[in-house]
Amino acid sequence: MTLNYFELSEFDSPDLPNSGVNMDSGFLSKLEIAREYAAIPFIITSGYRSQDHNAKVGGVPGSSHTKGYAADIAVKSSRDRYIIIKALIDAGFNRIGVAESFIHVDNDPNKSGDVIWTY
């Protein structure tokens, strides 16, 4: 898959080099669209996670990160938060988690859609 805005290595689990290849191609395609809409950089702080890394960071069992359906995007201002969330929704994402310093997005087909939550 050719990505215009990201390198697969940005999605690697820190304990598993080259694991970004485990990201779902449909997820990455939508994220590319969202990045295009936003017209600001998306800094990926967490993409694919091995089971060990997910446990180490306190991720929930069955995390969408461990299936390649999720990413966390760094956020530095309320304006960027708005731009990123709007772009994600416009690109068709409907599972978004909002924290002080990041936005979680996933398209896990085994989880309920049309949700936004806070951390």
Buried (B, 14 or more C-beta within 10 A) or exposed (E): EEBEBBEBEBBBBEEBEEBBEBBBEEBBBBBBBBBEBBEEEBEBBBBBBBEEBBBEEEBEEEBBBBBBBBBBBBBEEEEBBEBBBEBBBEBEBBBBBBEEEBBBBBBBEEEEEEEEEEE
